[in-house]
Amino acid sequence: MGLWEVMTGKRKVKGPAPDRLFAMSTAAVTLTTQLGLTSRGEAAIVFQALATADFASIVADMQEVVGGTSSDAGTKIESRDDEFGYRWMVLRDEDFEDLVVGINAVSGALQAGGYGDRILAAVFAWANGKQPIYWIYNYKRGFFYPFVPAGGPQSRDSEHELRLQAQIGKELPVEPDLERWFPLWGAPI
Amino acid sequence: MMGMARPTSFGRDRGLQTRMFLTGLGLVVVYAILIAALIAAGAGALLVAVIAGGFFLVQIFASDKLALSAMGAKEVSPAEAPQLHATIERLCVQADLPKPRVAVAQTHMPNAFALGRSPKHATVCATTGIMDLLSPAELEGVLAHELGHVQNRDVMVMTIASFFATVASYIVQFGFFFGGGYGGGYSDDDDNGGGILPLILVSIVVYAISFLLMQALSRYREFAADRASALITGRPTALISALMKLESGMARIPKQDLRTAEGMAAFFIIPPRVGQSISGLFSTHPPTEKRIAALQRLEAQLQGTA
């Protein structure tokens, strides 16, 4: 942040960083074969739903677009609101590749509508046996990070998360700053 | 729909930037005059500046802890305040900020404030009063306003801006002290610079002018933080309704609470002053109606009706 911005106040919310979302498609193979994780067939994009006139129609268009992107037209999309007032566009597809493509289509539609800066994150639902694991893509920073809820209220399995980071190695651009591994509690996927 | 190019949700506010810049420039000019007077007055006066510099460093590095304990605020863990932590975490993702420490003050006075010299050393504090009073969306707007202060480094800006004003006030308060030692013995020596009396006079003027400029700067920073809140949440209306609730809420506050909080007024979302009409010139916060009007303009831009 430059001196001028400090002097006069920051005026912009960061838009999406250079897109590294598709790294998830390639990393999925490693996650499945080497780390023994399984995709739960769900992914979501989390954003702030604005109460403006054109926002609702953009979201409606988005749902149509996603229906048309998957190879076998099997991607299901639905929207859920969480307790913090954020909207989750949840995509469901057994084909993981289609999930990533669908997520990209959703974020693309939001960006084209001028609401790219409202996107918080993309979340991919994985599991290690019964243990749910989330890979979160922070759009502002263009990095992924793991999030493993540990069952109890507000407790996360940091050790497991760090192990995942080490195991995935360079296959995914993982957020280097551990302070930015923000949890997303109450994920509806 | 897809072809519609909306570059950003909000436009820029050049007027605000210009006013902030001019205020800053005014402070620089006034302080340059003071520095010149200090040099002219010689070693004793410079010593005052060095002492003030020491206090300045203490202020930058310790003021957040001092202020937190003065407010009776305690840092809380995610397990103790899950909702507050989760709300702040999401706002931090949106604002691309590291997560600040989160503190809660046990008081009925509804307020929130941000402390710390940089985003990496920031603390955001909310009172139990404000958490009871506001809806989740309104509280989010207020927390985003505080994160706006963090993002804009307002504590640092205001501390630096007040440095020479502090020096000037020391000189006014203790100047005769420092001057006394020299003045008595060397009163016949006319060429040892300007002497202490002109310095004290300059200091009084500098203090008065810089005080007004700082109040103005503080008000502009409030507008900037309101704007940041609107940018971060995308909901200027949530902050508007929070401000309206807070203003009516503030009027019910008993006076005992206010005196203890007085020194921190600049960092509050709403200054804790009641039953007292202060002229706009002397206030650290703009009147709530003006803040609401500015936020309404942002909402109109967002809705595309501006």
Interface residues (C-beta under 8 A of the other chain):
Chain A: M1 E5 V6 M7 T8 G9 K10 R11 K12 V13 K14 Q48 L50 A51 T52 A53 D54 S57 I58 D61 E83 F84 G85 Y86 A109 A112 G113 G114 Y115 D117 R118 L120 A121 N138 K140 R141 P153 Q154 S155 D177 E179 R180 F182 P183 L184 W185 G186
Chain B: M1 M2 G3 M4 A5 R6 P7 T8 S9 R12 D13 L16 Q17 M20 F21 G24 P78 A79 P82 H85 A86 T87 E89 R90 C92 V93 Q94 A95 D96 P98 K99 P136 A137 E140 G148 Q151 N152 R153 M156 V157 Y220 R221 A224 A225 R227 A228 L231 I232 T233 G234 R235 T237 L302 Q303 G304
